[in-house]
Amino acid sequence: MDEDKLNMEIRKFLKEVGVTSQREIERVLREGTAKGSSLRLKMELTSADVPSLRHTVEHEIKLA
């Protein structure tokens, strides 16, 4: 696969992750499932094909 195609495939994946994650966060906030003044989030990137790929991002969103 050439670099441009690879870049586009990665961007498609990241766009899907970003859009669907935002929708899920907004859903739990609308439903009132999240309690308190902040929402702690954690995203883990793993691959069944590459067990050594493990990347974690943690973030806190202030709600109040």
Secondary structure as a PSIPRED ss2 file (coil, helix, strand):
# PSIPRED VFORMAT (PSIPRED V4.0)

   1 M C   1.000  0.000  0.000
   2 D C   1.000  0.000  0.000
   3 E H   0.000  1.000  0.000
   4 D H   0.000  1.000  0.000
   5 K H   0.000  1.000  0.000
   6 L H   0.000  1.000  0.000
   7 N H   0.000  1.000  0.000
   8 M H   0.000  1.000  0.000
   9 E H   0.000  1.000  0.000
  10 I H   0.000  1.000  0.000
  11 R H   0.000  1.000  0.000
  12 K H   0.000  1.000  0.000
  13 F H   0.000  1.000  0.000
  14 L H   0.000  1.000  0.000
  15 K H   0.000  1.000  0.000
  16 E H   0.000  1.000  0.000
  17 V H   0.000  1.000  0.000
  18 G H   0.000  1.000  0.000
  19 V H   0.000  1.000  0.000
  20 T H   0.000  1.000  0.000
  21 S H   0.000  1.000  0.000
  22 Q H   0.000  1.000  0.000
  23 R H   0.000  1.000  0.000
  24 E H   0.000  1.000  0.000
  25 I H   0.000  1.000  0.000
  26 E H   0.000  1.000  0.000
  27 R H   0.000  1.000  0.000
  28 V H   0.000  1.000  0.000
  29 L H   0.000  1.000  0.000
  30 R H   0.000  1.000  0.000
  31 E H   0.000  1.000  0.000
  32 G C   1.000  0.000  0.000
  33 T C   1.000  0.000  0.000
  34 A C   1.000  0.000  0.000
  35 K C   1.000  0.000  0.000
  36 G C   1.000  0.000  0.000
  37 S C   1.000  0.000  0.000
  38 S E   0.000  0.000  1.000
  39 L E   0.000  0.000  1.000
  40 R E   0.000  0.000  1.000
  41 L E   0.000  0.000  1.000
  42 K E   0.000  0.000  1.000
  43 M E   0.000  0.000  1.000
  44 E E   0.000  0.000  1.000
  45 L E   0.000  0.000  1.000
  46 T E   0.000  0.000  1.000
  47 S C   1.000  0.000  0.000
  48 A C   1.000  0.000  0.000
  49 D C   1.000  0.000  0.000
  50 V C   1.000  0.000  0.000
  51 P C   1.000  0.000  0.000
  52 S C   1.000  0.000  0.000
  53 L C   1.000  0.000  0.000
  54 R E   0.000  0.000  1.000
  55 H E   0.000  0.000  1.000
  56 T E   0.000  0.000  1.000
  57 V E   0.000  0.000  1.000
  58 E E   0.000  0.000  1.000
  59 H E   0.000  0.000  1.000
  60 E E   0.000  0.000  1.000
  61 I E   0.000  0.000  1.000
  62 K E   0.000  0.000  1.000
  63 L C   1.000  0.000  0.000
  64 A C   1.000  0.000  0.000
